[in-house]
Amino acid sequence: MRRPTICSRSARLLLVVGLFGSGCLSRGSAAPDTGPETIPPEDNPVFTLLDRRCEVDDGEWVIDAETANWAGGITSWWTIDGSVVERHRIAVVESSPTGEWDRLRGVLGIVRDWREVRPGSSTSFLCAQEVSTVFWLENPLGARVQCQTRGPNPELFESIDGAPACPN
């Protein structure tokens, strides 16, 4: 007489593979790492290029940046008067396999209606407007490590809640 089985052969195989396979997970993937995470200052990214331009014919703002060392991205804030402020992320699009550099690019299509603005992909600011922008470069852990501004009035960011001005 055949004994009843609790689970099928394939289910047992999945259980065994799952148990042994869990030992191959990278550190911190099963539970958050609660230790302090830091990057040595010399390994933090620094801007080697930051270009913000408005392409009138294409109806878009283009941001190109390059860094020494790997970056976690750029957070930018945009305004013309301090009352209307947009926040946009600029992502890494290419990286050195050895961590020597990153290239970042953002393209913001210009929309006519401010209600159509989508962070990271569109803006209501026209090429003809005098837009001030603050760019905060972040390391791979998300810490802000370097700042640059573009536009005529970077001092506007000193009084905007949630938009950190560059240190003097």
N, CA and C of each residue as an Amber inpcrd file, in Angstrom:
protein
   504
   0.8280000  -1.1670000   0.0000000   0.0000000   0.0000000   0.0000000
   0.8820000   1.2440000   0.0000000   0.4870000   2.1900000  -0.8090000
   1.2560000   3.4140000  -0.9610000   0.8960000   4.3990000   0.1500000
   1.9240000   5.0400000   0.7140000   1.6760000   6.0300000   1.7490000
   1.2260000   7.3510000   1.1330000   0.3290000   8.0510000   1.7920000
  -0.0660000   9.3680000   1.2730000   1.0900000  10.3550000   1.4480000
   1.2840000  11.2150000   0.4580000   2.3440000  12.2220000   0.5480000
   1.7460000  13.5630000   0.9550000   2.5310000  14.3120000   1.6890000
   2.0810000  15.6180000   2.1540000   2.1600000  16.6440000   1.0230000
   3.1820000  16.5420000   0.2250000   3.2850000  17.4500000  -0.9080000
   3.8770000  16.6970000  -2.0880000   3.6990000  17.2230000  -3.2250000
   4.1730000  16.5590000  -4.4310000   5.6930000  16.6290000  -4.5090000
   6.2510000  15.8230000  -5.3700000   7.7010000  15.7960000  -5.5640000
   8.1960000  17.1620000  -6.0470000   7.4480000  17.8030000  -6.9490000
   7.8770000  19.1150000  -7.4620000   7.8030000  20.1810000  -6.3720000
   6.8240000  20.0900000  -5.4890000   6.7220000  21.0600000  -4.3950000
   7.8820000  20.9010000  -3.4250000   8.2790000  19.6310000  -3.1580000
   9.4310000  19.4000000  -2.2750000  10.6970000  19.9320000  -2.9110000
  10.8450000  19.7450000  -4.2350000  12.0240000  20.2420000  -4.9330000
  12.0910000  21.7640000  -4.8370000  10.9750000  22.4250000  -5.0250000
  10.9500000  23.8800000  -4.9040000  11.3140000  24.3270000  -3.4960000
  10.8530000  23.6060000  -2.4940000  11.1690000  23.9360000  -1.1150000
  12.6680000  23.8030000  -0.8620000  13.2610000  22.7050000  -1.3260000
  14.6970000  22.4770000  -1.1260000  15.5150000  23.5260000  -1.8730000
  15.1660000  23.8060000  -3.1160000  15.8820000  24.8100000  -3.8930000
  15.7370000  26.1720000  -3.2350000  14.5610000  26.4770000  -2.7490000
  14.3310000  27.7480000  -2.0770000  15.1720000  27.9000000  -0.8270000
  15.2880000  26.8150000  -0.0420000  16.0880000  26.8790000   1.1750000
  17.5640000  27.0520000   0.8720000  18.0750000  26.2880000  -0.0790000
  19.4860000  26.4070000  -0.4200000  19.7530000  27.6830000  -1.2040000
  18.8300000  28.0610000  -2.0490000  19.0040000  29.2600000  -2.8520000
  19.0110000  30.5280000  -2.0290000  18.3510000  30.5040000  -0.8690000
  18.3050000  31.7170000  -0.0590000  19.6790000  32.0800000   0.4790000
  20.5880000  31.1380000   0.5490000  21.9460000  31.4330000   0.9730000
  22.7140000  32.2240000  -0.0640000  22.2000000  32.3030000  -1.2840000
  22.8690000  33.0210000  -2.3530000  22.3860000  34.4600000  -2.4710000
  21.4380000  34.8670000  -1.6580000  20.9440000  36.2280000  -1.7280000
  22.0310000  37.1950000  -1.2950000  22.0720000  38.3520000  -1.9210000
  23.0770000  39.3340000  -1.5490000  22.7720000  39.8750000  -0.1550000
  23.7970000  40.3630000   0.5050000  23.6460000  40.8870000   1.8570000
  22.6010000  41.9900000   1.8690000  21.6620000  41.9190000   2.7850000
  20.6590000  42.9450000   2.9380000  19.4170000  42.7320000   2.0990000
  19.4010000  41.6880000   1.2670000  18.2400000  41.5170000   0.4010000
  17.0650000  40.8950000   1.1440000  17.3260000  40.1360000   2.1950000
  16.2410000  39.5080000   2.9420000  15.7330000  40.4120000   4.0620000
  16.6090000  41.2220000   4.6220000  16.2290000  42.1390000   5.6950000
  17.0480000  43.4050000   5.5340000  16.5040000  44.5370000   5.9380000
  17.2560000  45.7800000   5.7860000  18.5350000  45.7620000   6.6020000
  19.5770000  46.3370000   6.0320000  20.8390000  46.4850000   6.7430000
  20.7220000  47.7210000   7.6160000  20.8590000  47.5600000   8.9130000
  20.6560000  48.6820000   9.8240000  21.9460000  49.4040000  10.1680000
  23.0730000  48.9580000   9.6280000  24.3380000  49.6270000   9.8980000
  24.4300000  50.9520000   9.1670000  25.2900000  51.8480000   9.6570000
  25.4310000  53.1430000   8.9860000  26.0810000  52.9630000   7.6160000
  25.4800000  53.5930000   6.6190000  26.0210000  53.4960000   5.2750000
  26.6840000  54.8200000   4.9260000  27.9330000  54.7510000   4.5570000
  28.6410000  55.9560000   4.1620000  29.5160000  55.6550000   2.9630000
  29.8310000  56.6910000   2.2380000  30.7520000  56.6020000   1.1180000
  31.9170000  57.5050000   1.4710000  33.1390000  57.0320000   1.3310000
  34.2750000  57.9090000   1.6220000  34.1860000  59.1810000   0.7710000
  34.5170000  60.3360000   1.3280000  34.3900000  61.5990000   0.5910000
  35.0460000  61.5770000  -0.7830000  36.1740000  60.9240000  -0.9020000
  36.8760000  60.8900000  -2.1960000  36.1430000  60.0420000  -3.2460000
  35.1730000  59.2240000  -2.8140000  34.3930000  58.4040000  -3.7470000
  33.0320000  59.0130000  -4.0840000  32.6840000  60.1320000  -3.4410000
  31.4290000  60.8100000  -3.7750000  31.5270000  61.4090000  -5.1680000
  30.4120000  61.4960000  -5.8690000  30.4430000  62.0840000  -7.2060000
  30.6430000  63.5970000  -7.1510000  31.2480000  64.1370000  -8.2010000
  31.3770000  65.5810000  -8.3930000  31.0420000  65.8900000  -9.8480000
  30.4140000  67.0320000 -10.0710000  30.1040000  67.4460000 -11.4300000
  31.3860000  67.6870000 -12.2220000  31.4470000  67.1470000 -13.4140000
  32.4800000  67.5220000 -14.3720000  31.8480000  68.2760000 -15.5400000
  30.5220000  68.1740000 -15.6790000  29.7630000  68.8910000 -16.6930000
  28.3250000  69.0300000 -16.1990000  27.7450000  70.2150000 -16.3650000
  26.3190000  70.4160000 -16.1240000  25.8280000  71.4330000 -17.1370000
  24.9690000  70.9920000 -18.0290000  24.4500000  71.8430000 -19.1000000
  22.9280000  71.8030000 -19.0580000  22.3380000  72.9920000 -18.9190000
  20.8810000  73.1310000 -18.9650000  20.5750000  74.0740000 -20.1190000
  19.7910000  73.5860000 -21.0820000  19.4720000  74.4220000 -22.2310000
  18.0360000  74.1840000 -22.6610000  17.4650000  75.1830000 -23.2980000
  16.1130000  75.0590000 -23.8180000  16.1790000  74.9850000 -25.3410000
  15.6120000  73.9310000 -25.8780000  15.5710000  73.7110000 -27.3230000
  14.2270000  74.2430000 -27.8260000  14.2370000  75.4610000 -28.3610000
  13.0090000  76.1330000 -28.7780000  12.2820000  75.3240000 -29.8490000
  13.0080000  74.8640000 -30.8580000  12.3770000  74.1310000 -31.9600000
  11.7330000  72.8250000 -31.5070000  12.3320000  72.1770000 -30.5040000
  11.8010000  70.9070000 -30.0060000  10.8110000  71.0950000 -28.8620000
  10.7470000  72.3120000 -28.3150000   9.8370000  72.5780000 -27.2100000
  10.1790000  71.7900000 -25.9560000  11.4700000  71.8180000 -25.5800000
  11.8860000  71.0490000 -24.4000000  13.1430000  71.6380000 -23.7700000
  13.2570000  71.3980000 -22.4770000  14.4790000  71.6890000 -21.7370000
  15.2870000  70.3990000 -21.6900000  16.6020000  70.5330000 -21.8850000
  17.4910000  69.3740000 -21.8670000  18.5690000  69.6060000 -20.8130000
  18.7760000  68.6230000 -19.9750000  19.8070000  68.6870000 -18.9440000
  20.7700000  67.5380000 -19.2120000  22.0360000  67.8830000 -19.4220000
  23.0930000  66.8820000 -19.5720000  24.1080000  67.1170000 -18.4770000
  24.5170000  66.0500000 -17.8250000  25.5130000  66.1560000 -16.7650000
  26.4490000  64.9670000 -16.8370000  27.6580000  65.1950000 -16.3720000
  28.6370000  64.1210000 -16.2180000  29.2760000  64.2890000 -14.8560000
  29.6600000  63.1700000 -14.2670000  30.2910000  63.2070000 -12.9540000
  31.5500000  62.3610000 -12.9430000  32.4570000  62.7190000 -12.0690000
  33.5320000  61.8170000 -11.6920000  32.9360000  60.9580000 -10.5850000
  33.1280000  59.6860000 -10.6450000  32.5760000  58.7020000  -9.7010000
  31.0880000  58.4680000  -9.9780000  30.5790000  57.3670000  -9.4560000
  29.1790000  57.0160000  -9.6420000  28.2780000  57.9770000  -8.8820000
  27.1280000  58.2770000  -9.4660000  26.1480000  59.1650000  -8.8540000
  24.8520000  58.4040000  -8.6210000  24.0190000  58.9520000  -7.7620000
  22.7000000  58.3720000  -7.5290000  21.6160000  59.1170000  -8.2810000
  21.9650000  60.2040000  -8.9350000  21.0140000  61.0170000  -9.6730000
  21.1340000  62.4680000  -9.2560000  20.2690000  63.2760000  -9.8330000
  20.2230000  64.7030000  -9.5130000  18.7690000  65.0480000  -9.2110000
  18.5690000  65.8150000  -8.1530000  17.2560000  66.3960000  -7.9050000
  17.3790000  67.8730000  -8.2050000  16.4310000  68.3840000  -8.9950000
  16.4780000  69.7960000  -9.3780000  15.1590000  70.4720000  -9.0300000
  15.2620000  71.7570000  -8.7220000  14.0990000  72.5960000  -8.4670000
  14.1550000  73.7680000  -9.4390000  13.0080000  74.1270000 -10.0160000
  12.9090000  75.1420000 -11.0570000  11.8860000  76.2030000 -10.6480000
  12.2100000  77.4780000 -10.8970000  11.2590000  78.5620000 -10.6170000
  11.6260000  79.8060000 -11.4190000  10.6650000  80.6750000 -11.6040000
  10.9590000  81.9880000 -12.1820000  10.7640000  83.0990000 -11.1570000
   9.9420000  82.8320000 -10.1300000   9.6220000  83.8830000  -9.1730000
   9.5690000  83.4160000  -7.7160000   9.7660000  82.1440000  -7.4720000
   9.7060000  81.6100000  -6.1150000   8.3240000  81.1670000  -5.6890000
   7.2930000  81.5250000  -6.4550000   5.9410000  81.1130000  -6.0660000
   5.5290000  79.8120000  -6.7550000   5.9330000  79.6150000  -7.9920000
   5.6780000  78.3630000  -8.6990000   7.0150000  77.6310000  -8.7780000
   7.0450000  76.4480000  -8.1830000   8.2940000  75.6740000  -8.1370000
   8.0060000  74.2630000  -8.6320000   8.8560000  73.7880000  -9.5210000
   8.7610000  72.4050000  -9.9980000   9.9900000  71.6470000  -9.5230000
   9.7910000  70.3690000  -9.2260000  10.8800000  69.4850000  -8.8010000
  10.9960000  68.3660000  -9.8280000  12.2240000  68.1480000 -10.3090000
  12.4630000  67.1150000 -11.3240000  13.7090000  66.3110000 -10.9790000
  13.6410000  65.0110000 -11.2640000  14.8010000  64.1150000 -11.1010000
  15.4770000  63.9420000 -12.4480000  16.7990000  63.9080000 -12.4200000
  17.5950000  63.6230000 -13.6040000  18.3220000  62.3200000 -13.3130000
  18.1450000  61.3610000 -14.2130000  18.6330000  60.0040000 -13.9660000
  19.9630000  59.7310000 -14.6510000  20.6540000  58.7620000 -14.1130000
  21.8730000  58.2380000 -14.7280000  21.4610000  57.4460000 -15.9640000
  22.1260000  57.7210000 -17.0960000  21.8130000  57.0010000 -18.3320000
  22.9700000  56.1340000 -18.8130000  24.1680000  56.3890000 -18.2840000
  25.3300000  55.5780000 -18.6560000  26.3450000  55.6490000 -17.5270000
  26.9880000  54.5110000 -17.2470000  27.9510000  54.4410000 -16.1470000
  29.2140000  53.7210000 -16.5710000  30.3010000  54.1460000 -15.9880000
  31.5490000  53.4120000 -16.1350000  31.4260000  52.1170000 -15.3480000
  31.8120000  50.9850000 -15.9210000  31.7190000  49.7300000 -15.1720000
  32.6050000  49.7040000 -13.9250000  33.6140000  50.5710000 -13.8900000
  34.5430000  50.5780000 -12.7560000  34.2600000  51.7070000 -11.7610000
  33.1840000  52.4730000 -11.9710000  32.8100000  53.5160000 -11.0220000
  33.5100000  54.8400000 -11.2320000  34.2000000  55.0120000 -12.3520000
  34.9670000  56.2420000 -12.5840000  34.1050000  57.4310000 -12.9850000
  32.9500000  57.2080000 -13.6160000  32.1150000  58.3050000 -14.0980000
  30.6790000  57.8420000 -14.3130000  29.7960000  58.8230000 -14.4290000
  28.3940000  58.6160000 -14.8130000  27.9980000  59.7270000 -15.7710000
  27.0420000  59.4040000 -16.6290000  26.3920000  60.4100000 -17.4730000
  24.9160000  60.4370000 -17.0930000  24.3830000  61.6470000 -16.9570000
  22.9840000  61.8240000 -16.5750000  22.3060000  62.6870000 -17.6260000
  21.0240000  62.4290000 -17.8460000  20.2880000  63.1950000 -18.8520000
  18.8220000  63.2870000 -18.4450000  18.2880000  64.4720000 -18.6160000
  16.8690000  64.7100000 -18.4000000  16.3190000  65.5380000 -19.5410000
  15.1380000  65.2080000 -19.9970000  14.4570000  65.9710000 -21.0450000
  13.0630000  66.2930000 -20.5290000  12.7500000  67.5880000 -20.4740000
  11.4630000  68.0550000 -19.9810000  10.7100000  68.7260000 -21.1180000
   9.7030000  68.0450000 -21.6300000   8.8640000  68.6440000 -22.6640000
   8.0490000  69.7870000 -22.0780000   7.9060000  70.8530000 -22.8340000
   7.1560000  72.0200000 -22.3570000   5.6740000  71.8140000 -22.6590000
   4.8530000  71.9490000 -21.6090000   3.4020000  71.8180000 -21.7640000
   2.7600000  73.1830000 -21.5630000   1.6220000  73.3930000 -22.2140000
   0.9300000  74.6900000 -22.1290000   0.1570000  74.8540000 -20.8220000
  -0.3710000  73.7790000 -20.3130000  -1.2110000  73.8250000 -19.1190000
  -0.4270000  73.2700000 -17.9270000  -0.2590000  74.0470000 -16.8730000
   0.5290000  73.6300000 -15.7090000  -0.0090000  72.3440000 -15.0790000
  -1.2970000  72.0530000 -15.2840000  -1.8830000  70.8350000 -14.7180000
  -1.3830000  69.5760000 -15.4250000  -0.7450000  69.7340000 -16.5670000
  -0.2050000  68.5960000 -17.3170000   1.2530000  68.3030000 -16.9860000
   1.8510000  69.1040000 -16.1130000   3.2570000  68.8970000 -15.7460000
   3.4150000  67.5620000 -15.0400000   4.4040000  66.7890000 -15.4700000
   4.7360000  65.4970000 -14.8640000   6.1940000  65.5460000 -14.4130000
   6.4400000  65.4020000 -13.1090000   7.8180000  65.4590000 -12.6210000
   8.7360000  64.5100000 -13.3930000   9.8530000  65.0690000 -13.8380000
  10.8470000  64.2770000 -14.5410000  10.6260000  64.1560000 -16.0360000
   9.4480000  64.6200000 -16.5350000   9.2270000  64.4830000 -17.9740000
   8.6390000  65.7220000 -18.6500000   8.0450000  66.6520000 -17.8920000
   7.5070000  67.8540000 -18.5320000   7.5380000  69.0370000 -17.5680000
   7.4720000  70.2270000 -18.1470000   7.5250000  71.4610000 -17.3840000
   6.5960000  72.4900000 -18.0020000   6.2110000  73.4630000 -17.2210000
   5.3960000  74.5620000 -17.7470000   6.2490000  75.7830000 -18.0680000
   7.5450000  75.7310000 -17.7780000   8.4180000  76.8800000 -18.0150000
   8.8310000  76.9480000 -19.4850000   8.6130000  78.1200000 -20.0710000
   8.9190000  78.3450000 -21.4750000  10.3800000  78.7430000 -21.6600000
  10.8810000  78.5590000 -22.8700000  12.2600000  78.9460000 -23.1740000
  12.4750000  80.4440000 -22.9800000  11.4750000  81.2480000 -23.2440000
  11.5970000  82.7000000 -23.1440000  11.6240000  83.2050000 -21.7010000
  11.2590000  82.3690000 -20.7480000  11.2350000  82.7920000 -19.3480000
  12.6310000  82.6700000 -18.7350000  12.8950000  83.5460000 -17.7680000
  14.1670000  83.5130000 -17.0480000  14.0380000  82.5550000 -15.8660000
  14.3370000  81.2960000 -16.1300000  14.1620000  80.2320000 -15.1470000
  15.4430000  80.0720000 -14.3270000  15.2690000  79.9980000 -13.0260000
  16.3870000  79.6890000 -12.1230000  16.2360000  78.2480000 -11.6800000
  17.3500000  77.5480000 -11.6460000  17.3370000  76.1320000 -11.2930000
  18.4590000  75.8410000 -10.3120000  18.1620000  75.0180000  -9.3120000
  19.1840000  74.5010000  -8.4150000  19.2610000  72.9910000  -8.6510000
  20.4860000  72.4940000  -8.8260000  20.7350000  71.0780000  -9.0900000
  21.5350000  70.5000000  -7.9290000  20.9690000  69.4920000  -7.2650000
  21.6760000  68.7970000  -6.1860000  22.0830000  67.4150000  -6.6710000
  23.3830000  67.1960000  -6.7510000  23.9510000  65.9020000  -7.1270000
  23.9340000  64.9960000  -5.8990000  23.4740000  63.7660000  -6.0960000
  23.3740000  62.8100000  -4.9840000  24.3210000  61.6450000  -5.2220000
  24.8460000  61.1140000  -4.1260000  25.6830000  59.9220000  -4.2500000
  24.7730000  58.6960000  -4.3720000  25.3410000  57.5160000  -4.6160000
  24.5030000  56.3240000  -4.7870000  23.6310000  55.9710000  -3.5840000
  23.9300000  56.5200000  -2.4140000  23.1160000  56.2620000  -1.2260000
  22.0330000  57.3210000  -1.0380000  22.0010000  58.3260000  -1.9140000
  20.9610000  59.3500000  -1.8490000  21.3320000  60.6120000  -1.0880000
  22.5550000  60.6910000  -0.5860000  22.9780000  61.8970000   0.1400000
  23.3320000  63.0030000  -0.8540000  22.8970000  64.2300000  -0.5720000
  23.2550000  65.3750000  -1.4080000  24.7130000  65.7280000  -1.1490000
  25.5030000  65.7810000  -2.2310000  26.9370000  65.9860000  -2.0460000
  27.4920000  67.2050000  -2.7720000  26.8110000  67.6910000  -3.7970000
  27.2980000  68.8710000  -4.5000000  26.1170000  69.5970000  -5.1360000
  26.2480000  70.9210000  -5.2480000  25.1520000  71.7380000  -5.7560000
  25.6760000  72.7360000  -6.7820000  24.8540000  72.9690000  -7.8110000
  25.1200000  74.0270000  -8.7840000  23.8050000  74.6820000  -9.1570000
  23.8850000  75.9300000  -9.5840000  22.6950000  76.6540000 -10.0100000
  22.8590000  77.1300000 -11.4410000  21.7220000  77.3810000 -12.0610000
  21.6690000  77.9990000 -13.3730000  20.5250000  79.0060000 -13.3250000
  20.6560000  80.0740000 -14.1070000  19.5990000  81.0710000 -14.1680000
  19.9390000  82.3320000 -13.3980000  19.0850000  83.3550000 -13.5280000
  19.4130000  84.6840000 -13.0040000  19.2320000  84.8870000 -11.4960000
  18.4070000  84.0750000 -10.8380000  18.0740000  84.3540000  -9.4320000
  18.1980000  83.1310000  -8.5200000  19.3880000  82.5950000  -8.3420000
  19.5100000  81.4140000  -7.4670000  19.1670000  81.7100000  -6.0110000
  19.1940000  82.9830000  -5.6200000  18.8530000  83.3420000  -4.2370000
  17.3870000  83.0770000  -3.9150000  16.5400000  82.9030000  -4.9290000
  15.1310000  82.5720000  -4.6970000  14.9800000  81.3010000  -3.8670000
  15.9080000  80.3640000  -4.0120000  15.7960000  79.0760000  -3.3300000
  16.0630000  79.1710000  -1.8300000  16.5950000  80.2920000  -1.3790000
  16.8490000  80.4750000   0.0550000  15.5380000  80.5740000   0.8480000
  14.4490000  80.9290000   0.1770000  13.1730000  81.1130000   0.8970000
  12.0820000  80.1380000   0.4610000  12.4280000  79.1260000  -0.3220000
  11.4320000  78.1610000  -0.7890000  11.5100000  76.9090000   0.0700000
  10.4020000  76.5950000   0.7730000  10.3730000  75.3940000   1.6120000
  10.5750000  74.1480000   0.7640000  11.4430000  73.2700000   1.2010000
  11.6670000  71.9950000   0.5330000  12.5900000  72.0550000  -0.6650000
  13.0610000  73.2290000  -1.0350000  14.0050000  73.3760000  -2.1520000
  15.3120000  73.9160000  -1.6010000  16.2530000  73.0500000  -1.2970000
  17.4710000  73.4910000  -0.6340000  18.3620000  74.3440000  -1.5410000
  18.7160000  75.5090000  -1.0330000  19.6140000  76.4000000  -1.7470000
  21.0350000  75.8500000  -1.6700000  21.8560000  76.2380000  -2.6170000
  23.2690000  75.8550000  -2.5540000  23.9300000  76.5970000  -1.4070000
  24.8300000  75.9420000  -0.7090000  25.5410000  76.6550000   0.3720000
  26.4130000  77.7670000  -0.2230000  26.5700000  78.8150000   0.5410000
  27.4010000  79.9470000   0.0820000  28.8740000  79.6140000   0.1380000
